[in-house]
Amino acid sequence: MLAKKDFKILVVDDFSVTRTILINHLSKLGYKNTVEAENGFSALARLKSAFFDLVITDCNLSDMSGLDLLKQIRSDSDLKHIPVLMITSEVLQGDIIAAIKAGLNDYIVSPFEEYTFKQKLEKIFI
């Protein structure tokens, strides 16, 4: 298995401050190989141009929802194997169920504790 530092993680969020916070959390946990995308279309372009071990995306993106991004990832034979962790600020059970049915690996409600974030990542990578 790859060491944490070798995992390549794509962080997708409309807000640069949120991306920075997530990347800082990842770095503290030993995940230092991160790439940012400011929206779903940018994320898809990055995913098609390089290999990633994980996508962390906000549920609400400006150009497409996190669910739509997830569906795009799952429908692409080159990308469908990539785990996706979705971050949401509101728990709408219907949205989470739809995302899980679409192939979501896990989700986390923001704001969250670093320990919870670590547990979600370990669950995905184990």
N, CA, C and O of each residue as an XYZ file, in Angstrom:
504
protein
N       0.838     -1.184      0.000
C       0.000      0.000      0.000
C       0.884      1.249      0.000
O       1.949      1.274      0.617
N       0.422      2.278     -0.702
C       1.164      3.531     -0.760
C       1.196      4.206      0.610
O       0.273      4.067      1.412
N       2.269      4.933      0.855
C       2.321      5.742      2.071
C       1.368      6.918      1.896
O       1.084      7.331      0.771
N       0.876      7.454      3.005
C      -0.069      8.568      2.939
C       0.422      9.683      2.033
O      -0.354     10.247      1.262
N       1.701     10.003      2.120
C       2.219     11.135      1.354
C       2.122     10.903     -0.145
O       2.182     11.854     -0.924
N       1.975      9.651     -0.557
C       1.913      9.342     -1.978
C       0.500      9.391     -2.545
O       0.343      9.444     -3.765
N      -0.526      9.375     -1.713
C      -1.889      9.455     -2.212
C      -2.107     10.819     -2.854
O      -1.759     11.847     -2.273
N      -2.677     10.827     -4.037
C      -2.961     12.084     -4.738
C      -4.448     12.370     -4.595
O      -5.291     11.578     -5.017
N      -4.757     13.518     -3.989
C      -6.134     13.860     -3.646
C      -6.540     15.154     -4.349
O      -5.828     16.157     -4.301
N      -7.707     15.106     -5.006
C      -8.284     16.283     -5.650
C      -9.318     16.882     -4.709
O     -10.251     16.198     -4.290
N      -9.154     18.160     -4.375
C     -10.060     18.877     -3.482
C     -10.869     19.858     -4.324
O     -10.313     20.753     -4.960
N     -12.194     19.677     -4.320
C     -13.079     20.475     -5.169
C     -14.024     21.300     -4.308
O     -14.814     20.756     -3.537
N     -13.932     22.622     -4.448
C     -14.840     23.521     -3.743
C     -14.803     24.872     -4.441
O     -13.762     25.282     -4.956
N     -15.935     25.564     -4.458
C     -16.025     26.886     -5.077
C     -15.182     27.938     -4.356
O     -14.690     28.882     -4.974
N     -15.026     27.768     -3.068
C     -14.367     28.785     -2.263
C     -12.925     28.405     -1.965
O     -12.654     27.339     -1.413
N     -12.001     29.289     -2.336
C     -10.580     29.007     -2.135
C     -10.230     28.843     -0.664
O      -9.348     28.054     -0.324
N     -10.905     29.574      0.211
C     -10.633     29.462      1.648
C     -10.980     28.052      2.138
O     -10.234     27.457      2.916
N     -12.097     27.534      1.685
C     -12.497     26.179      2.081
C     -11.512     25.153      1.553
O     -11.144     24.220      2.267
N     -11.076     25.319      0.295
C     -10.073     24.400     -0.254
C      -8.796     24.449      0.584
O      -8.202     23.411      0.875
N      -8.382     25.632      0.963
C      -7.166     25.787      1.768
C      -7.324     25.106      3.121
O      -6.401     24.437      3.587
N      -8.473     25.265      3.754
C      -8.721     24.623      5.044
C      -8.653     23.110      4.898
O      -8.021     22.437      5.711
N      -9.302     22.568      3.864
C      -9.281     21.119      3.644
C      -7.863     20.616      3.383
O      -7.457     19.581      3.912
N      -7.125     21.345      2.577
C      -5.748     20.945      2.262
C      -4.878     20.996      3.526
O      -4.009     20.146      3.715
N      -5.109     21.978      4.376
C      -4.368     22.049      5.642
C      -4.708     20.861      6.546
O      -3.822     20.283      7.175
N      -5.989     20.502      6.611
C      -6.392     19.311      7.384
C      -5.704     18.067      6.826
O      -5.168     17.254      7.578
N      -5.726     17.929      5.511
C      -5.092     16.768      4.871
C      -3.598     16.723      5.176
O      -3.049     15.664      5.480
N      -2.956     17.862      5.092
C      -1.520     17.934      5.350
C      -1.191     17.513      6.784
O      -0.227     16.780      7.008
N      -1.982     17.971      7.749
C      -1.768     17.591      9.149
C      -1.898     16.082      9.347
O      -1.272     15.502     10.234
N      -2.724     15.459      8.504
C      -2.939     14.016      8.611
C      -1.953     13.214      7.769
O      -2.026     11.987      7.719
N      -1.028     13.915      7.107
C       0.008     13.235      6.336
C      -0.259     13.132      4.849
O       0.547     12.555      4.118
N      -1.370     13.676      4.387
C      -1.705     13.656      2.959
C      -1.256     14.982      2.344
O      -1.935     16.000      2.478
N      -0.119     14.957      1.675
C       0.475     16.206      1.198
C       0.401     16.391     -0.315
O       0.719     17.466     -0.825
N      -0.014     15.356     -1.031
C      -0.076     15.420     -2.491
C      -1.501     15.788     -2.911
O      -2.301     14.920     -3.261
N      -1.803     17.087     -2.871
C      -3.154     17.553     -3.156
C      -3.172     18.498     -4.349
O      -2.202     19.203     -4.627
N      -4.299     18.491     -5.040
C      -4.537     19.376     -6.177
C      -5.902     19.999     -5.957
O      -6.812     19.353     -5.437
N      -6.045     21.260     -6.357
C      -7.302     21.972     -6.167
C      -8.071     22.111     -7.476
O      -7.485     22.192     -8.556
N      -9.396     22.136     -7.355
C     -10.279     22.477     -8.468
C     -11.379     23.375     -7.920
O     -11.946     23.098     -6.863
N     -11.680     24.449     -8.639
C     -12.636     25.431     -8.142
C     -14.078     25.145     -8.538
O     -14.995     25.825     -8.077
N     -14.285     24.139     -9.394
C     -15.653     23.768     -9.777
C     -15.646     22.365    -10.388
O     -14.593     21.749    -10.555
N     -16.831     21.883    -10.714
C     -16.963     20.524    -11.233
C     -16.306     20.319    -12.587
O     -15.677     19.287    -12.821
N     -16.443     21.283    -13.476
C     -15.843     21.138    -14.806
C     -14.322     21.126    -14.728
O     -13.657     20.363    -15.429
N     -13.783     21.979    -13.871
C     -12.335     21.999    -13.650
C     -11.873     20.678    -13.040
O     -10.820     20.152    -13.400
N     -12.670     20.151    -12.118
C     -12.334     18.864    -11.485
C     -12.290     17.753    -12.532
O     -11.355     16.953    -12.546
N     -13.290     17.699    -13.402
C     -13.313     16.662    -14.434
C     -12.108     16.771    -15.362
O     -11.529     15.757    -15.754
N     -11.734     17.988    -15.711
C     -10.560     18.179    -16.571
C      -9.301     17.669    -15.879
O      -8.479     16.998    -16.504
N      -9.146     17.979    -14.602
C      -7.976     17.506    -13.860
C      -7.986     15.977    -13.734
O      -6.949     15.328    -13.872
N      -9.156     15.418    -13.473
C      -9.267     13.961    -13.327
C      -8.906     13.242    -14.626
O      -8.365     12.136    -14.597
N      -9.200     13.859    -15.746
C      -8.917     13.220    -17.036
C      -7.464     13.406    -17.473
O      -7.001     12.750    -18.406
N      -6.747     14.307    -16.789
C      -5.368     14.575    -17.190
C      -4.320     13.964    -16.261
O      -3.130     13.979    -16.576
N      -4.749     13.431    -15.132
C      -3.802     12.849    -14.171
C      -4.522     11.813    -13.325
O      -5.751     11.800    -13.252
N      -3.743     10.939    -12.682
C      -4.308      9.910    -11.811
C      -4.517     10.476    -10.416
O      -3.653     11.176     -9.887
N      -5.671     10.171     -9.819
C      -5.968     10.575     -8.449
C      -6.425      9.365     -7.652
O      -7.044      8.448     -8.192
N      -6.111      9.371     -6.352
C      -6.513      8.302     -5.445
C      -7.811      8.608     -4.717
O      -8.449      7.706     -4.175
N      -8.210      9.890     -4.701
C      -9.413     10.300     -3.983
C      -9.874     11.658     -4.488
O      -9.063     12.513     -4.845
N     -11.196     11.844     -4.514
C     -11.796     13.155     -4.767
C     -12.572     13.546     -3.522
O     -13.408     12.786     -3.033
N     -12.290     14.736     -3.015
C     -13.071     15.313     -1.928
C     -13.792     16.505     -2.529
O     -13.154     17.453     -2.986
N     -15.127     16.464     -2.531
C     -15.886     17.530     -3.162
C     -16.969     18.076     -2.254
O     -17.547     17.364     -1.433
N     -17.220     19.342     -2.427
C     -18.351     19.967     -1.765
C     -19.625     19.476     -2.441
O     -19.621     19.152     -3.628
N     -20.685     19.423     -1.700
C     -21.973     18.997     -2.240
C     -22.550     20.063     -3.173
O     -23.173     19.745     -4.187
N     -22.336     21.323     -2.818
C     -22.897     22.438     -3.584
C     -21.802     23.181     -4.339
O     -21.060     23.976     -3.761
N     -21.714     22.914     -5.623
C     -20.763     23.615     -6.483
C     -21.549     24.563     -7.381
O     -22.739     24.349     -7.614
N     -20.902     25.600     -7.883
C     -21.615     26.618     -8.649
C     -22.040     26.147    -10.038
O     -23.102     26.541    -10.519
N     -21.243     25.322    -10.681
C     -21.536     24.941    -12.058
C     -22.278     23.614    -12.180
O     -23.026     23.400    -13.134
N     -22.073     22.744    -11.233
C     -22.801     21.473    -11.158
C     -22.775     21.046     -9.699
O     -21.886     21.448     -8.949
N     -23.718     20.255     -9.303
C     -23.730     19.815     -7.906
C     -22.652     18.757     -7.687
O     -22.129     18.178     -8.640
N     -22.336     18.521     -6.443
C     -21.415     17.439     -6.120
C     -21.964     16.099     -6.582
O     -21.208     15.213     -6.983
N     -23.286     15.954     -6.525
C     -23.925     14.728     -7.009
C     -23.715     14.579     -8.513
O     -23.427     13.482     -8.989
N     -23.855     15.667     -9.262
C     -23.623     15.605    -10.710
C     -22.165     15.268    -11.028
O     -21.882     14.506    -11.952
N     -21.246     15.843    -10.252
C     -19.831     15.519    -10.426
C     -19.603     14.034    -10.157
O     -18.908     13.358    -10.917
N     -20.184     13.537     -9.085
C     -20.070     12.122     -8.748
C     -20.596     11.246     -9.889
O     -19.959     10.262    -10.263
N     -21.743     11.602    -10.432
C     -22.323     10.827    -11.532
C     -21.419     10.842    -12.759
O     -21.294      9.832    -13.452
N     -20.793     11.978    -13.027
C     -19.854     12.076    -14.158
C     -18.649     11.158    -13.926
O     -18.191     10.469    -14.838
N     -18.152     11.163    -12.700
C     -17.007     10.304    -12.360
C     -17.399      8.833    -12.509
O     -16.662      8.052    -13.110
N     -18.547      8.458    -11.970
C     -18.966      7.058    -12.006
C     -19.322      6.570    -13.418
O     -19.279      5.371    -13.690
N     -19.671      7.495    -14.308
C     -20.041      7.088    -15.670
C     -18.838      7.001    -16.610
O     -18.973      6.561    -17.752
N     -17.676      7.412    -16.139
C     -16.465      7.388    -16.962
C     -15.641      6.150    -16.590
O     -15.222      5.996    -15.442
N     -15.418      5.291    -17.550
C     -14.721      4.026    -17.264
C     -13.300      4.236    -16.739
O     -12.772      3.372    -16.039
N     -12.681      5.356    -17.063
C     -11.330      5.630    -16.576
C     -11.317      6.218    -15.163
O     -10.284      6.207    -14.495
N     -12.453      6.724    -14.714
C     -12.502      7.421    -13.428
C     -13.344      6.719    -12.372
O     -13.210      7.014    -11.184
N     -14.203      5.806    -12.777
C     -15.217      5.263    -11.871
C     -14.659      4.551    -10.644
O     -15.382      4.356     -9.667
N     -13.395      4.163    -10.677
C     -12.776      3.478     -9.539
C     -12.337      4.435     -8.426
O     -12.019      3.988     -7.324
N     -12.316      5.732     -8.697
C     -11.787      6.704     -7.729
C     -12.793      6.919     -6.599
O     -13.950      7.250     -6.861
N     -12.375      6.738     -5.359
C     -13.274      7.003     -4.233
C     -13.633      8.488     -4.161
O     -12.823      9.352     -4.496
N     -14.856      8.765     -3.722
C     -15.329     10.146     -3.586
C     -15.874     10.342     -2.176
O     -16.712      9.575     -1.702
N     -15.378     11.387     -1.521
C     -15.856     11.817     -0.211
C     -16.541     13.161     -0.420
O     -15.928     14.096     -0.934
N     -17.798     13.263     -0.029
C     -18.544     14.500     -0.221
C     -18.682     15.232      1.097
O     -18.935     14.627      2.139
N     -18.512     16.543      1.035
C     -18.667     17.386      2.210
C     -19.930     18.210      2.028
O     -20.127     18.850      0.995
N     -20.778     18.186      3.040
C     -22.031     18.931      2.968
C     -22.222     19.735      4.244
O     -21.846     19.295      5.330
N     -22.803     20.905      4.104
C     -23.046     21.730      5.291
C     -24.447     21.490      5.845
O     -24.758     21.893      6.966
N     -25.286     20.833      5.055
C     -26.624     20.511      5.534
C     -26.931     19.059      5.202
O     -26.629     18.578      4.110
N     -27.520     18.389      6.135
C     -27.815     16.978      5.931
C     -29.238     16.866      5.389
O     -30.213     16.951      6.135
N     -29.329     16.679      4.099
C     -30.617     16.423      3.467
C     -30.623     14.948      3.108
O     -29.950     14.519      2.171
N     -31.381     14.189      3.856
C     -31.337     12.744      3.742
C     -31.542     12.277      2.307
O     -30.864     11.352      1.860
N     -32.461     12.898      1.582
C     -32.709     12.509      0.198
C     -31.488     12.696     -0.678
O     -31.202     11.859     -1.534
N     -30.748     13.810     -0.468
C     -29.535     14.073     -1.255
C     -28.454     13.044     -0.953
O     -27.780     12.561     -1.863
N     -28.290     12.712      0.307
C     -27.270     11.733      0.695
C     -27.624     10.353      0.145
O     -26.755      9.644     -0.363
N     -28.889      9.976      0.245
C     -29.315      8.679     -0.295
C     -29.078      8.623     -1.796
O     -28.598      7.613     -2.312
N     -29.411      9.704     -2.505
C     -29.191      9.748     -3.954
C     -27.709      9.622     -4.275
O     -27.335      8.932     -5.224
N     -26.857     10.286     -3.485
C     -25.414     10.218     -3.716
C     -24.875      8.816     -3.436
O     -24.034      8.315     -4.182
N     -25.344      8.192     -2.383
C     -24.903      6.828     -2.068
C     -25.339      5.867     -3.175
O     -24.571      4.995     -3.580
N     -26.560      6.024     -3.659
C     -27.043      5.186     -4.768
C     -26.219      5.416     -6.032
O     -26.069      4.511     -6.853
N     -25.687      6.628     -6.187
C     -24.875      6.963     -7.362
C     -23.426      6.501     -7.213
O     -22.633      6.625     -8.147
N     -23.079      5.963     -6.027
C     -21.737      5.421     -5.845
C     -20.832      6.208     -4.920
O     -19.615      6.028     -4.953
N     -21.395      7.075     -4.098
C     -20.599      7.831     -3.137
C     -19.971      6.881     -2.134
O     -20.638      5.973     -1.637
N     -18.686      7.082     -1.829
C     -18.003      6.240     -0.853
C     -18.331      6.643      0.577
O     -18.517      5.788      1.442
N     -18.402      7.950      0.822
C     -18.729      8.428      2.158
C     -18.993      9.922      2.096
O     -18.715     10.576      1.091
N     -19.538     10.456      3.195
C     -19.779     11.895      3.283
C     -19.457     12.342      4.695
O     -19.371     11.541      5.625
N     -19.282     13.657      4.822
C     -19.007     14.239      6.125
C     -19.751     15.568      6.202
O     -19.796     16.324      5.232
N     -20.326     15.840      7.359
C     -21.073     17.077      7.552
C     -20.136     18.130      8.117
O     -19.432     17.899      9.100
N     -20.142     19.286      7.478
C     -19.305     20.401      7.903
C     -20.126     21.320      8.805
O     -21.316     21.514      8.553
N     -19.530     21.882      9.832
C     -18.127     21.733     10.240
C     -17.902     20.375     10.909
O     -18.818     19.777     11.475
N     -16.671     19.916     10.826
C     -16.350     18.601     11.365
C     -15.056     18.672     12.160
O     -14.243     19.580     11.985
N     -14.888     17.698     13.028
C     -13.670     17.578     13.817
C     -12.599     16.884     12.983
O     -12.913     16.054     12.129
N     -11.359     17.218     13.225
C     -10.260     16.600     12.482
C     -10.245     15.075     12.662
O      -9.920     14.334     11.735
N     -10.601     14.624     13.864
C     -10.634     13.179     14.129
C     -11.664     12.487     13.228
O     -11.397     11.410     12.696
N     -12.821     13.097     13.060
C     -13.866     12.533     12.201
C     -13.387     12.485     10.755
O     -13.613     11.498     10.056
N     -12.729     13.546     10.310
C     -12.177     13.604      8.954
C     -11.164     12.475      8.757
O     -11.167     11.791      7.733
N     -10.303     12.297      9.752
C      -9.302     11.231      9.695
C      -9.967      9.859      9.587
O      -9.541      9.020      8.793
N     -10.998      9.637     10.373
C     -11.709      8.351     10.333
C     -12.325      8.094      8.964
O     -12.262      6.976      8.454
N     -12.916      9.117      8.373
C     -13.526      8.967      7.042
C     -12.477      8.608      6.007
O     -12.703      7.735      5.169
N     -11.323      9.280      6.059
C     -10.239      9.004      5.104
C      -9.711      7.590      5.288
O      -9.500      6.869      4.313
N      -9.498      7.196      6.534
C      -8.978      5.840      6.792
C      -9.963      4.780      6.333
O      -9.556      3.739      5.816
N     -11.246      5.028      6.513
C     -12.270      4.082      6.065
C     -12.204      3.908      4.537
O     -12.348      2.799      4.025
N     -11.989      4.992      3.841
C     -11.913      4.936      2.376
C     -10.642      4.243      1.913
O     -10.675      3.450      0.971
N      -9.532      4.532      2.561
C      -8.237      4.011      2.104
C      -7.908      2.610      2.598
O      -6.952      2.000      2.117
N      -8.675      2.088      3.545
C      -8.376      0.732      4.055
C      -9.126     -0.300      3.234
O      -9.014     -1.498      3.496
